[in-house]
Amino acid sequence: MALDVHPRAAMQILRHSQISVTMNIYSEVPSEETRKALKKLGDRLDS
């Protein structure tokens, strides 16, 4: 959710059969350290 990805898109990417699974796992707001780590990972994957 912090990456502004629609929950249904995340559900399809992650291959969850139910939206409730996606929402229960990925709907928490991550800490600042998690955001920084995800940004670094995203930057690395883009290059």
DOGU-799439 format. One record per residue: residue number from 1; x, y, z of N, C-alpha, C, O in turn. Coordinates in steps of 0.02 Angstrom, whole numbers, plus 50000, padded with zeros to 5 digits. Atoms other than C-alpha are relative to their C-alpha. Example, Ala and Ser with C-alpha at 12.3 -4.5 7.8 and 13.67 -1.06 7.14 Angstrom:
2
MIVO  resi    n.u    n.v    n.w   ca.u   ca.v   ca.w    c.u    c.v    c.w    o.u    o.v    o.w
MIVO     1  50045  49941  50000  50615  49775  50390  50045  50060  50000  50097  50059  50033
MIVO     2  49958  49941  49997  50684  49947  50357  49961  50055  50037  49986  50110  50045
//
This chain:
47
MIVO  resi    n.u    n.v    n.w   ca.u   ca.v   ca.w    c.u    c.v    c.w    o.u    o.v    o.w
MIVO     1  50041  49941  50000  50000  50000  50000  50043  50063  50000  50026  50113  49969
MIVO     2  49955  49942  49997  50144  50118  50038  50030  50017  49932  50051  50074  49920
MIVO     3  49973  49989  50067  50203  50098  49858  49946  50023  49952  49960  50031  49892
MIVO     4  50056  49976  50040  50033  50157  49794  49983  49951  49944  49970  49971  49887
MIVO     5  50020  50053  50047  49996  49991  49708  49929  49979  50018  49914  49966  50076
MIVO     6  50069  50021  49987  49813  49947  49689  49999  49930  50030  50035  49886  50005
MIVO     7  50001  50065  49968  49772  49800  49804  49986  49941  49953  50015  49887  49961
MIVO     8  50015  50055  50047  49699  49697  49661  50061  49985  49955  50072  49927  49937
MIVO     9  49940  50012  50040  49858  49721  49558  50051  49961  50042  50082  49914  50017
MIVO    10  49954  50036  49956  49963  49665  49707  49977  49927  50008  50018  49881  50008
MIVO    11  50028  50068  49993  49848  49515  49728  50018  49957  49940  50038  49900  49948
MIVO    12  49984  50038  50060  49876  49462  49548  50075  49986  49996  50095  49930  49979
MIVO    13  49927  50009  50003  50064  49489  49555  50024  49947  50050  50066  49905  50034
MIVO    14  49980  50046  49947  50080  49393  49718  49965  49932  49995  49981  49886  50034
MIVO    15  50037  50062  50013  49962  49257  49654  49960  49977  50060  49955  49917  50074
MIVO    16  50045  50017  49945  49847  49264  49805  49932  49985  49970  49910  50019  49923
MIVO    17  50066  50018  50026  49679  49182  49776  49945  50043  50031  49889  50047  50005
MIVO    18  50050  49958  49966  49589  49300  49897  50030  50067  50017  50087  50071  50040
MIVO    19  49976  49933  49984  49605  49488  49920  50013  50008  50074  50055  50047  50094
MIVO    20  49991  49995  49927  49591  49463  50108  50071  49980  50020  50099  50008  50068
MIVO    21  49932  50021  49985  49759  49374  50108  50048  50058  49986  50091  50075  50028
MIVO    22  49957  49944  50019  49843  49519  50018  49993  50057  50050  50042  50085  50073
MIVO    23  50012  49943  49954  49762  49649  50130  50025  49985  50070  50052  50030  50103
MIVO    24  49977  50016  49933  49803  49557  50291  50076  50003  50006  50102  50021  50058
MIVO    25  49927  50002  49999  49986  49540  50245  50031  50068  49984  50078  50089  50016
MIVO    26  49966  49942  50028  50024  49700  50150  49968  50067  50014  49989  50117  49984
MIVO    27  50034  49936  49990  49908  49835  50216  50029  50042  50057  50006  50098  50067
MIVO    28  49970  49960  49947  50015  49891  50362  50045  50054  49970  50076  50044  49918
MIVO    29  49956  49946  50023  50107  50056  50343  50070  49983  50026  50080  49974  50086
MIVO    30  49933  50020  49979  50293  50015  50344  50036  50056  50037  50020  50115  50030
MIVO    31  49960  49952  49964  50419  50099  50455  50045  50038  49951  50052  50017  49893
MIVO    32  49955  49960  50042  50539  50230  50386  50058  49958  49975  50079  49965  49918
MIVO    33  49944  50042  50021  50680  50102  50382  49978  49952  49944  50016  49939  49898
MIVO    34  50025  50044  50052  50572  49984  50279  49992  50038  49935  50010  50013  49881
MIVO    35  50008  49959  50060  50531  50125  50158  50068  50012  49967  50074  50008  49906
MIVO    36  49932  49988  50027  50717  50164  50138  50027  49937  49965  50056  49941  49911
MIVO    37  49976  50063  50029  50758  49981  50106  49964  49985  49934  49996  49964  49886
MIVO    38  50037  50012  50061  50620  49965  49977  50021  50048  49944  50024  50028  49886
MIVO    39  49976  49952  50049  50680  50123  49889  50066  49977  49971  50076  49979  49910
MIVO    40  49935  50025  50024  50857  50053  49879  49991  49940  49954  50023  49935  49902
MIVO    41  50012  50060  50040  50792  49888  49812  49970  50020  49932  49991  49995  49880
MIVO    42  50031  49977  50061  50683  49975  49684  50050  50035  49954  50050  50024  49893
MIVO    43  49949  49965  50040  50827  50086  49627  50047  49950  49968  50066  49957  49910
MIVO    44  49954  50052  50026  50938  49933  49606  49967  49960  49944  49999  49945  49894
MIVO    45  50035  50038  50051  50806  49839  49507  49989  50041  49936  49984  50012  49882
MIVO    46  50010  49957  50059  50780  49988  49391  50063  50007  49959  50059  50024  49899
MIVO    47  49938  49989  50037  50964  49994  49342  50022  49939  49962  50074  49940  49928
//
